[in-house]
Amino acid sequence: MEFEKAKTIDSMQLSDWHDVPWSKFFSDQSPKNKIPPTGIDIETIKTICKAISTPPHGITPHAQVYID
């Protein structure tokens, strides 16, 4: 019966099934957005991020893990 009922639903909202109130998680008030300056320029950060996220030469990661 639940399966048949589910087939009639044509759209859902995140709030329909998500039980955690995340409404302010990405807002300016979120502590996650209050990251202090590091003193490292953005190009250095990008270089580091690329280096630590690039597999070593000769290693072929699984397709679902590696996104170019």
C-alpha positions as CSV (number, residue, x, y, z in Angstrom):
1,M,0.0,0.0,0.0
2,E,2.8,2.5,0.9
3,F,4.6,1.7,-2.4
4,E,1.4,2.5,-4.4
5,K,1.0,5.7,-2.5
6,A,4.6,6.6,-3.1
7,K,4.2,6.2,-6.9
8,T,1.6,9.0,-6.9
9,I,4.0,11.6,-5.4
10,D,5.4,13.8,-8.2
11,S,7.7,16.1,-6.1
12,M,9.2,16.3,-2.7
13,Q,10.7,19.0,-0.5
14,L,13.8,18.3,1.6
15,S,11.8,19.2,4.7
16,D,9.4,16.3,3.9
17,W,12.0,13.7,4.9
18,H,14.9,15.5,6.5
19,D,14.5,15.7,10.3
20,V,17.4,18.0,11.1
21,P,16.9,21.8,10.9
22,W,19.6,22.9,8.5
23,S,18.0,26.1,7.4
24,K,20.8,28.3,8.9
25,F,23.7,26.0,8.2
26,F,24.8,28.0,5.1
27,S,23.7,31.4,6.3
28,D,26.0,34.2,7.3
29,Q,25.3,33.5,10.9
30,S,26.7,30.0,10.7
31,P,30.1,29.5,12.5
32,K,31.2,27.4,9.5
33,N,31.3,30.6,7.5
34,K,33.4,32.5,10.0
35,I,36.8,31.1,9.0
36,P,39.6,33.4,10.1
37,P,42.2,34.5,7.5
38,T,45.1,32.1,7.2
39,G,47.7,34.4,5.8
40,I,48.2,32.0,2.8
41,D,47.3,33.4,-0.6
42,I,44.5,31.6,-2.6
43,E,46.8,30.4,-5.3
44,T,49.0,28.5,-2.8
45,I,45.8,27.0,-1.3
46,K,44.6,25.9,-4.7
47,T,48.1,24.4,-5.5
48,I,48.0,22.4,-2.2
49,C,44.4,21.2,-2.8
50,K,45.3,20.0,-6.3
51,A,48.4,18.2,-5.1
52,I,46.6,16.3,-2.3
53,S,43.6,15.4,-4.5
54,T,45.6,14.2,-7.5
55,P,46.4,10.4,-7.5
56,P,50.0,9.4,-8.0
57,H,51.2,8.7,-11.6
58,G,50.4,5.1,-12.6
59,I,47.5,4.8,-10.2
60,T,44.0,4.6,-11.8
61,P,41.3,5.3,-9.2
62,H,37.8,3.9,-9.4
63,A,35.6,6.0,-11.7
64,Q,33.2,6.9,-8.9
65,V,36.1,8.2,-6.8
66,Y,38.0,10.2,-9.4
67,I,36.3,13.2,-10.9
68,D,38.5,15.1,-13.3
